[in-house]
C-alpha cells in the first residue's frame, strides 16, 4: 500500500475534530438542561466516548463496513470476521472506496467512523434528561448501537440496502446519524414519559453560555464531520467545507428571524440552536449540492426547526432538549434537499440529477424511501429496547431522585458546589462561618463530612 | 429608636450606601433577597417556550437609627434608590424596643 500523506493527514485531523463534537454536545446539552441534572446529561455523552469506542473496534466497524459473504444478508449486515476484534492482519491494508484507491490505511478510516458512532448514540440522550437511570442509559447505548447504529451504517454507507440498492445519498450522516438518533429519541421518550412537572414547571436552560460554547465546538468539529466524509482531499472536500459554513450561518439567521418575528426578541439559545439545526441539515447534502442551494437549505432548516421544537407541547411528549425538533426534522430536511438540489456537477458520485437539475422526482423518492426506512427501524427498535429496560426496572429513577436531582442520586456529585475549598477566600458569610449547604442524597441521608478514599 | 428597612434594586446599592455615608450613618446591614411586587417578575422565552421569572433578585438594606434622624435617612434612601422605573422597591420603618452593643454591653441610644 502506498500512503497518500495529504489524504491520511486530513482524515486523522478530521477524526480528532469529530471526537471533539461529543464533549461539545455535552456542553450544549448540559447548558440547556436544569442544573440538578447537568452532570448526568454530560455524563451520557462522555460515557459514549468510553463505551462506543471499544465496541466499535471490537465488532462495530466489521459489521458496519465489512462485506458479508451472503449478498442477501449484506443488504443489512457486514462481516463478522473481516475486521473483527483488534487484529493486526489488516494493519497494512488500504481503504478502498468503490474499488478506488484512497491512499488511506483502513485503521484511519476505522477510527474516523468510530467518532461518528460515538456522537450518534450521544445525540439521543438530549431527549432523556433528568429521569433515565444511568445504568439504563449504558444498557440502552449498548443495545441501540449494536442493533440499530451498526446495521444502519452498513445499510447507508457499508454497501447495504439504502445506499447501494435504493440509491439514497447521505454524504456525512443525515440518515445514518441524525434521522437515526432523532427517531430513536422519540421512541425512548415516549416510553420513558415526561419529567415530573413538565410542561407546567419552569425548566429553562440553566447555563446559556455553556450552550453557546457547546454549539461553537460542534460547529468547529463539524468541518471534520462533513468535509472529512469525502475521506480524500479534492474539490468535493472544498464544496462540503464551504457548504457547511454557509448553511450553518443561514440557519442561525433563519432561527433568529423566527424568534424575532414570533417572540419579539432573538436569543442566544436560538442562535446556538439554529447553528446546530443548520449543521444537521447540511450534513447529508454538503457534498452533493452547490453553495447557493446550501444557503437556502440553511434558511429553511433554521426556520422550520425553530417551529418544530414547539411540536412537543402540541403533542405532549417530553423531548427535553429537542432532539426530535432539531436532529430528526433537520435530518429529514437535509435528506430531501438532496432530491431537490443534488447535481453531478458538484459530485459525480451523485449519479442522478435531482428535481431542479432536470432529474425529475427519481432521486427525491429514493431519499424519501431511505430516510423512511431508517425512521421506522430506529424508532421501533429504540422503543422496544426501552420497553425491555422498563420491564426489568432498569429505566426510570424514582420520584425522590428525580425531584432531588439525578446528579446526586446516580452520580453522587453536583455541578455547582459554591462553598470555597478550605473555607478561606471568597464566598458569603455562610461559607466563612463554615456552614455548608447540606447535600442530601436520594435516600434522604445528609452528608456534609468529607470521606477520604482508602 | 427605629429600624429603617429598604428593599432596592441591586444596582442601586452603591448610590444608597454613598447617600447614607454622607449623612454620617455609622453602619448598615445588607442581604440578598428575592421577591416580586406589582410588576410580578418578568418573562423569558427559550426555544419558543415562555417562562415567568416570578422572583427577582433584590438587596435588602437595614439601618438602625434614633427618632431624630429617621426622616432624613428615609429620604436619602428613597432619593438614591429611585430610577423612576418599575421595580424600584420599598422602604419601611419599624419601632425598635432595645439595642445592645455586643462588645461593651451598652444599651439603647448609646449602642447605636
Boltz contact constraints between the chains, C-beta under 6 A:
constraints:
  - contact:
      token1: [A, 202]
      token2: [B, 51]
      max_distance: 6.0
  - contact:
      token1: [A, 204]
      token2: [B, 46]
      max_distance: 6.0
  - contact:
      token1: [A, 204]
      token2: [B, 51]
      max_distance: 6.0
  - contact:
      token1: [A, 205]
      token2: [B, 46]
      max_distance: 6.0
  - contact:
      token1: [A, 263]
      token2: [B, 45]
      max_distance: 6.0
  - contact:
      token1: [A, 269]
      token2: [B, 46]
      max_distance: 6.0
  - contact:
      token1: [A, 309]
      token2: [B, 47]
      max_distance: 6.0
  - contact:
      token1: [A, 310]
      token2: [B, 48]
      max_distance: 6.0
